[in-house]
Amino acid sequence: MGLTEEERFRFDLTGFMVRPAILSADEVAAIVDQIDRIKHNPESLPPEHRAVPGGPASVLIDHPKVIDVLHEIIGPEIRLEAAGCVWRKKGQSHGALHGGARGQIDPIFGYRVQNGRIHAGMVRVI
């Protein structure tokens, strides 16, 4: 599917994009259950499911609705650098969006648009 012109514009303007309903309700329920069990009862899971992106969370590694965007923004050679989850209690506040490093000069971490193509070396999928 790639990026629509509207998504491309908004990503360029704000530095992030929202794509609702990427996961099915069943996929979300399985991941929520996995994370809850990792936090409260990890022994109830097989060892390979006790950390993300293992187990049900593995659908997040290469979901087609995300990969097409990453290919368009990063290029064909992408990699998963890190994965994790944050446990918050109901009502607990959350942190703000990451604002990036100030004065970053390393082009690998930069963002630019050249000839209508987005080049973004560091992208986070949440």
N, C-alpha and C positions, 0 to 999 in steps of 0.2 A: 504494500500500500504506500509506503514512503510518506513523506511530509506533504501536506497540502500547502498551497501558497500562504494561506492564513497562518498555519502552524509555523511555517518557516519564518514569517514576519514576526510573530509573537515570540518565537525562540530567540531570534536576533535581537529583539527589543528588550526582553526581560531576562533571558538566560535560562529559562526553564519552560516546560510545556506540560500540560495535563492531558492525558488520554484516559477518559473514564471507561470503566467496564472492560479492562484488559483481561482480567481473570473471571472465571465463572464463580457462582456462589459456592459450588462444591469445592473448587480449588481454594478459595479463600478460607472456607471452613476447615479444610484439611491442614492448611498452613497455620491457622490460628490454633488449632488443636496441637499441632506439633510444637509450636513455640511455647504454649502453655505447659505442655509436658516437659519440654527442655528445662523450663524454669522451675517447675514444681515436682516433677517425678521423672527425671531423665532415664532411670533404670527401666521404665516401662516401654522405652523405645529401643530398637536395635541400635548398636553402636554407631552405625553409619547415618542414623537419623538424629543423633544428639547434637548436631550443630548444623547451621545453615551454611551452604545451600544444599545439604543432603536431604533425603526424604522428600516429603511433599513439596518443600520449598525449592526443590531442584527445577520445577517448572519455570522458575524465575531466571534461570541461567540463560536460556536461549529461546524465550517465548517469541514466536514469529511476529507478533504485533509490536514487539520492542526491538527485535533484531533489525527489522527493516529501517527503523529510525536511526539506530546506531550505525548501520552501514552508510546511511546518507550523511550523517554528521561526522563520523570518525573515518569511515572507509571500510574496505573489505576485511582488513586485518584487525580484528578487535580481540580483546582478552578480558577475562574477569580478573581484576586485580585483587579484590577483597569482597567479602560478603559478611553480613552480620545482621543482628536484629537488636532493637532497643526495647527493653521492657519498661513500660510506664504503668503506674497505678491509675485507676479511674480518677479523673479530675486533676491529675498531675500535669503541670505545664510542660511544654516542649521547647526546644531551642529554636532559634530563628534559622532561616535558610543560610547556608554557608556562603559567605561573601567572597571567598577566594583569597589568595595571598596578595598582599599589597606590594607593589613594586616588582612583581614576578617578571623576570626577563627571559626565562627558559622557554623557547617557542613550543616545546612539547606540551606545556601546560596552557598555552595561549588559545585564543579564539580569534578567528578572522573570517571574513567572507571575501572570496576571490573568484571573479568571473561567475558570480551567482551561486557558488558552491560554498557551503559552510564547512569550516575546518575547526574542529574542537577536540583537542587532545585528551582532555579529562572530562568525562561525563559520568554523572551519577544517576542511577535508576532507582527510584524509591517506590 
